[in-house]
Amino acid sequence: MSDLERFENIKQIVGRIEPEFTELAKIHNAVNFKREASFALDILKNNAYMASVAMGDQDSFKRAIINVAAIGLSLSPVSKLAYLVPRMKKICLDISCRGYIQLAVDIGSVKWVKAELVKESDFFEYQGMGKEPVHKFNPFKDRGLVLGAYCVAKTHDEEFIIEMMPIDEIYSIRDRSEAWKAYLRDNAKKNPWVTDESEMIKKTVIKRAYKSWPMTNTRQRLEKAIDVSNETDVIELNQTVKTLDSGALNKARSLLTQLGRTEDEFMNHAMRVFKRNVKTLDDLTNQEINQANSMLTTFVEKKGLKSVDKVESEVVQKEKPVLKNDAPGSELDGSGE
């Protein structure tokens, strides 16, 4: 099959999905078929390999185009929100870091989002829950190795939601990626972790952070974007090992016991506070479990009960040995006046 014949076949494939695309796009009116079809055809016209992959797995190609309609992010090369990419002999829709941020703002979940890398020579200080961290660096000098990344989202309540990930945790996600494994087997098989590592690090922390963002009626667009992005690689972020602070979890459960409340009763309150679907304390992020403990401690103190921290403090004081002062002239040196 000549390149011209292949391209004509691809045009026919794209044309057949117009009704489904148009129907899905009505939900948000963020994209239109003719414009996105033009972008898709331009991409394949200028990339013979992607065109051959699209013809080899037409279902994956059609699904990628339909996903553009479902999510509402354009394939425009100017906006750089989403891309068609070949993965394991399939065509997939990949969402850029900018695309995730644009989508979160569009659906009204947050006012703005930013993700940054923290490097060796930077000054970074976490200010506590609900406050924007302090991050200072010189962008015109070598900042050293990457130590980690963080994502800040500002809510419509003027609060900040922070997610931080050390580089070892980010690399553990990368290392389970099929694309990365393929690269280790054959360095000729480049992938975004090789060509655009900074972008991938930011995307990783954003995909973790979005779970803490407020719920909206159109949040399914963001959920779909995450699912679609995971299709471009086998690994999913929810396969990572949870690193919740067990001490904070135990404290929350102890406080609930003191209040005579069940975990289910508190989670109904937590869903309204955190504005997302959380069923157990284990579903909370570290930031949320700390916020929950602050709320519970306040409830305990209002009821006139002793909080866990106060009980522990009293135990420590009781167990703390008395230090005798036997220095000359003291009451205990036995010399008297």
WOPE-V834514 format. One record per residue. N is the residue number from 0. RES is the residue in one letter. PSI is psi in radians with two decimals (NA if undefined). NEAR is the number of other C-alpha atoms within 8 Angstrom. Layout:
BEGIN
n->N res->RES psi->PSI near->NEAR
n->N res->RES psi->PSI near->NEAR
END
This chain:
BEGIN
n->0 res->M psi->2.25 near->4
n->1 res->S psi->2.87 near->5
n->2 res->D psi->-0.64 near->7
n->3 res->L psi->-0.76 near->6
n->4 res->E psi->-0.73 near->8
n->5 res->R psi->-0.77 near->12
n->6 res->F psi->-0.67 near->11
n->7 res->E psi->-0.67 near->8
n->8 res->N psi->-0.70 near->8
n->9 res->I psi->-0.70 near->12
n->10 res->K psi->-0.68 near->9
n->11 res->Q psi->-0.69 near->8
n->12 res->I psi->-0.80 near->10
n->13 res->V psi->-0.73 near->10
n->14 res->G psi->-0.59 near->7
n->15 res->R psi->-0.34 near->7
n->16 res->I psi->0.10 near->10
n->17 res->E psi->-0.80 near->9
n->18 res->P psi->-0.79 near->7
n->19 res->E psi->-0.73 near->8
n->20 res->F psi->-0.86 near->13
n->21 res->T psi->-0.70 near->11
n->22 res->E psi->-0.76 near->8
n->23 res->L psi->-0.69 near->9
n->24 res->A psi->-0.30 near->14
n->25 res->K psi->-0.41 near->7
n->26 res->I psi->-0.67 near->6
n->27 res->H psi->-0.31 near->6
n->28 res->N psi->0.56 near->8
n->29 res->A psi->-0.38 near->8
n->30 res->V psi->2.75 near->12
n->31 res->N psi->2.66 near->10
n->32 res->F psi->-0.87 near->9
n->33 res->K psi->-0.73 near->6
n->34 res->R psi->-0.82 near->8
n->35 res->E psi->-0.60 near->12
n->36 res->A psi->-0.68 near->10
n->37 res->S psi->-0.74 near->8
n->38 res->F psi->-0.78 near->11
n->39 res->A psi->-0.76 near->11
n->40 res->L psi->-0.63 near->10
n->41 res->D psi->-0.69 near->8
n->42 res->I psi->-0.84 near->9
n->43 res->L psi->-0.53 near->11
n->44 res->K psi->-0.56 near->9
n->45 res->N psi->0.11 near->6
n->46 res->N psi->1.67 near->8
n->47 res->A psi->-0.62 near->9
n->48 res->Y psi->-0.82 near->6
n->49 res->M psi->-0.62 near->11
n->50 res->A psi->-0.72 near->13
n->51 res->S psi->-0.63 near->9
n->52 res->V psi->-0.72 near->12
n->53 res->A psi->-0.69 near->13
n->54 res->M psi->-0.57 near->9
n->55 res->G psi->-0.57 near->8
n->56 res->D psi->1.42 near->11
n->57 res->Q psi->-0.55 near->9
n->58 res->D psi->-0.74 near->6
n->59 res->S psi->-0.63 near->11
n->60 res->F psi->-0.81 near->12
n->61 res->K psi->-0.70 near->11
n->62 res->R psi->-0.68 near->9
n->63 res->A psi->-0.72 near->12
n->64 res->I psi->-0.73 near->12
n->65 res->I psi->-0.63 near->11
n->66 res->N psi->-0.51 near->10
n->67 res->V psi->-0.75 near->13
n->68 res->A psi->-0.72 near->14
n->69 res->A psi->-0.66 near->11
n->70 res->I psi->-0.68 near->10
n->71 res->G psi->0.55 near->12
n->72 res->L psi->2.24 near->12
n->73 res->S psi->2.65 near->11
n->74 res->L psi->0.13 near->14
n->75 res->S psi->2.22 near->10
n->76 res->P psi->-0.25 near->6
n->77 res->V psi->-0.81 near->4
n->78 res->S psi->-0.51 near->7
n->79 res->K psi->0.79 near->11
n->80 res->L psi->-0.61 near->15
n->81 res->A psi->2.71 near->13
n->82 res->Y psi->2.66 near->10
n->83 res->L psi->2.25 near->12
n->84 res->V psi->2.58 near->9
n->85 res->P psi->2.28 near->10
n->86 res->R psi->2.07 near->9
n->87 res->M psi->0.84 near->4
n->88 res->K psi->0.52 near->8
n->89 res->K psi->2.76 near->12
n->90 res->I psi->2.22 near->15
n->91 res->C psi->2.76 near->15
n->92 res->L psi->2.17 near->15
n->93 res->D psi->2.38 near->11
n->94 res->I psi->2.32 near->11
n->95 res->S psi->2.93 near->12
n->96 res->C psi->-0.75 near->12
n->97 res->R psi->-0.61 near->8
n->98 res->G psi->-0.78 near->12
n->99 res->Y psi->-0.77 near->13
n->100 res->I psi->-0.79 near->11
n->101 res->Q psi->-0.74 near->9
n->102 res->L psi->-0.76 near->11
n->103 res->A psi->-0.67 near->13
n->104 res->V psi->-0.74 near->12
n->105 res->D psi->-0.69 near->7
n->106 res->I psi->-0.02 near->10
n->107 res->G psi->0.23 near->8
n->108 res->S psi->-0.72 near->14
n->109 res->V psi->2.88 near->13
n->110 res->K psi->-0.74 near->10
n->111 res->W psi->2.82 near->10
n->112 res->V psi->2.49 near->12
n->113 res->K psi->2.56 near->8
n->114 res->A psi->2.39 near->11
n->115 res->E psi->2.64 near->8
n->116 res->L psi->2.50 near->12
n->117 res->V psi->2.21 near->11
n->118 res->K psi->3.00 near->11
n->119 res->E psi->-0.73 near->9
n->120 res->S psi->0.02 near->7
n->121 res->D psi->2.78 near->11
n->122 res->F psi->2.07 near->8
n->123 res->F psi->2.28 near->9
n->124 res->E psi->2.11 near->7
n->125 res->Y psi->2.20 near->7
n->126 res->Q psi->-0.02 near->8
n->127 res->G psi->2.99 near->6
n->128 res->M psi->2.32 near->9
n->129 res->G psi->0.02 near->8
n->130 res->K psi->2.51 near->10
n->131 res->E psi->2.29 near->9
n->132 res->P psi->2.77 near->9
n->133 res->V psi->2.16 near->9
n->134 res->H psi->1.99 near->8
n->135 res->K psi->2.39 near->7
n->136 res->F psi->2.81 near->8
n->137 res->N psi->1.92 near->7
n->138 res->P psi->-0.16 near->6
n->139 res->F psi->0.14 near->4
n->140 res->K psi->2.78 near->5
n->141 res->D psi->2.12 near->5
n->142 res->R psi->0.04 near->11
n->143 res->G psi->-2.88 near->7
n->144 res->L psi->2.71 near->6
n->145 res->V psi->2.23 near->9
n->146 res->L psi->-0.46 near->10
n->147 res->G psi->-2.91 near->13
n->148 res->A psi->2.78 near->15
n->149 res->Y psi->2.77 near->14
n->150 res->C psi->2.32 near->15
n->151 res->V psi->2.22 near->12
n->152 res->A psi->2.30 near->13
n->153 res->K psi->2.18 near->12
n->154 res->T psi->2.98 near->14
n->155 res->H psi->-0.16 near->8
n->156 res->D psi->0.17 near->4
n->157 res->E psi->0.44 near->6
n->158 res->E psi->2.82 near->9
n->159 res->F psi->2.34 near->12
n->160 res->I psi->2.11 near->13
n->161 res->I psi->2.39 near->14
n->162 res->E psi->2.28 near->10
n->163 res->M psi->2.47 near->9
n->164 res->M psi->2.20 near->10
n->165 res->P psi->2.72 near->9
n->166 res->I psi->-0.55 near->10
n->167 res->D psi->-0.67 near->7
n->168 res->E psi->-0.68 near->8
n->169 res->I psi->-0.76 near->13
n->170 res->Y psi->-0.50 near->8
n->171 res->S psi->-0.57 near->8
n->172 res->I psi->-0.79 near->11
n->173 res->R psi->-0.74 near->9
n->174 res->D psi->-0.39 near->8
n->175 res->R psi->-0.02 near->9
n->176 res->S psi->2.36 near->11
n->177 res->E psi->-0.64 near->9
n->178 res->A psi->-0.69 near->8
n->179 res->W psi->-0.73 near->12
n->180 res->K psi->-0.71 near->10
n->181 res->A psi->-0.66 near->10
n->182 res->Y psi->-0.69 near->12
n->183 res->L psi->-0.57 near->7
n->184 res->R psi->-0.61 near->6
n->185 res->D psi->1.84 near->7
n->186 res->N psi->-0.18 near->8
n->187 res->A psi->-0.34 near->5
n->188 res->K psi->1.47 near->7
n->189 res->K psi->2.69 near->8
n->190 res->N psi->2.94 near->9
n->191 res->P psi->-0.48 near->8
n->192 res->W psi->-0.34 near->9
n->193 res->V psi->-0.80 near->7
n->194 res->T psi->-0.49 near->7
n->195 res->D psi->1.04 near->8
n->196 res->E psi->-0.75 near->9
n->197 res->S psi->-0.75 near->7
n->198 res->E psi->-0.74 near->9
n->199 res->M psi->-0.64 near->11
n->200 res->I psi->-0.78 near->11
n->201 res->K psi->-0.73 near->15
n->202 res->K psi->-0.66 near->10
n->203 res->T psi->-0.78 near->9
n->204 res->V psi->-0.55 near->16
n->205 res->I psi->-0.73 near->12
n->206 res->K psi->-0.48 near->10
n->207 res->R psi->-0.70 near->9
n->208 res->A psi->-0.60 near->11
n->209 res->Y psi->-0.42 near->7
n->210 res->K psi->-0.36 near->6
n->211 res->S psi->-0.07 near->9
n->212 res->W psi->2.65 near->14
n->213 res->P psi->2.58 near->10
n->214 res->M psi->2.55 near->9
n->215 res->T psi->2.90 near->8
n->216 res->N psi->-0.37 near->5
n->217 res->T psi->0.33 near->7
n->218 res->R psi->-0.38 near->10
n->219 res->Q psi->-0.42 near->7
n->220 res->R psi->-0.74 near->12
n->221 res->L psi->-0.72 near->12
n->222 res->E psi->-0.74 near->8
n->223 res->K psi->-0.68 near->10
n->224 res->A psi->-0.71 near->11
n->225 res->I psi->-0.78 near->9
n->226 res->D psi->-0.76 near->8
n->227 res->V psi->-0.73 near->12
n->228 res->S psi->-0.66 near->11
n->229 res->N psi->-0.43 near->10
n->230 res->E psi->-0.44 near->8
n->231 res->T psi->-0.23 near->10
n->232 res->D psi->2.68 near->11
n->233 res->V psi->-0.60 near->8
n->234 res->I psi->2.46 near->10
n->235 res->E psi->2.59 near->8
n->236 res->L psi->-0.48 near->8
n->237 res->N psi->0.02 near->5
n->238 res->Q psi->-0.08 near->6
n->239 res->T psi->2.68 near->7
n->240 res->V psi->2.31 near->5
n->241 res->K psi->2.45 near->4
n->242 res->T psi->0.66 near->4
n->243 res->L psi->2.50 near->8
n->244 res->D psi->1.93 near->7
n->245 res->S psi->-0.58 near->6
n->246 res->G psi->-0.71 near->6
n->247 res->A psi->-0.67 near->10
n->248 res->L psi->-0.80 near->12
n->249 res->N psi->-0.67 near->8
n->250 res->K psi->-0.75 near->10
n->251 res->A psi->-0.75 near->12
n->252 res->R psi->-0.62 near->9
n->253 res->S psi->-0.70 near->9
n->254 res->L psi->-0.69 near->14
n->255 res->L psi->-0.69 near->12
n->256 res->T psi->-0.75 near->9
n->257 res->Q psi->-0.58 near->9
n->258 res->L psi->-0.19 near->8
n->259 res->G psi->0.54 near->6
n->260 res->R psi->2.60 near->9
n->261 res->T psi->2.84 near->8
n->262 res->E psi->-0.68 near->10
n->263 res->D psi->-0.70 near->8
n->264 res->E psi->-0.73 near->8
n->265 res->F psi->-0.61 near->9
n->266 res->M psi->-0.51 near->12
n->267 res->N psi->-0.67 near->9
n->268 res->H psi->-0.70 near->8
n->269 res->A psi->-0.64 near->11
n->270 res->M psi->-0.62 near->11
n->271 res->R psi->-0.61 near->8
n->272 res->V psi->-0.84 near->6
n->273 res->F psi->-0.13 near->10
n->274 res->K psi->0.71 near->10
n->275 res->R psi->2.88 near->10
n->276 res->N psi->1.79 near->6
n->277 res->V psi->2.22 near->10
n->278 res->K psi->-0.51 near->8
n->279 res->T psi->2.91 near->9
n->280 res->L psi->-0.53 near->10
n->281 res->D psi->-0.32 near->7
n->282 res->D psi->-0.21 near->7
n->283 res->L psi->2.70 near->10
n->284 res->T psi->2.96 near->9
n->285 res->N psi->-0.69 near->8
n->286 res->Q psi->-0.73 near->9
n->287 res->E psi->-0.67 near->9
n->288 res->I psi->-0.60 near->13
n->289 res->N psi->-0.68 near->9
n->290 res->Q psi->-0.68 near->9
n->291 res->A psi->-0.73 near->10
n->292 res->N psi->-0.63 near->12
n->293 res->S psi->-0.75 near->8
n->294 res->M psi->-0.81 near->8
n->295 res->L psi->-0.68 near->11
n->296 res->T psi->-0.69 near->10
n->297 res->T psi->-0.75 near->8
n->298 res->F psi->-0.74 near->9
n->299 res->V psi->-0.79 near->14
n->300 res->E psi->-0.59 near->10
n->301 res->K psi->-0.52 near->7
n->302 res->K psi->-0.04 near->6
n->303 res->G psi->0.34 near->6
n->304 res->L psi->2.83 near->8
n->305 res->K psi->2.24 near->8
n->306 res->S psi->2.87 near->10
n->307 res->V psi->-0.74 near->9
n->308 res->D psi->-0.69 near->6
n->309 res->K psi->-0.68 near->8
n->310 res->V psi->-0.81 near->9
n->311 res->E psi->-0.67 near->8
n->312 res->S psi->-0.72 near->8
n->313 res->E psi->-0.66 near->8
n->314 res->V psi->-0.75 near->8
n->315 res->V psi->-0.72 near->8
n->316 res->Q psi->-0.68 near->7
n->317 res->K psi->-0.65 near->6
n->318 res->E psi->-0.25 near->6
n->319 res->K psi->2.18 near->6
n->320 res->P psi->2.56 near->4
n->321 res->V psi->2.22 near->4
n->322 res->L psi->2.05 near->4
n->323 res->K psi->2.44 near->5
n->324 res->N psi->1.73 near->8
n->325 res->D psi->0.27 near->8
n->326 res->A psi->2.60 near->7
n->327 res->P psi->2.32 near->6
n->328 res->G psi->-0.15 near->8
n->329 res->S psi->2.94 near->8
n->330 res->E psi->-0.38 near->8
n->331 res->L psi->0.09 near->8
n->332 res->D psi->-0.14 near->11
n->333 res->G psi->0.01 near->5
n->334 res->S psi->-0.32 near->6
n->335 res->G psi->-2.91 near->6
n->336 res->E psi->NA near->3
END
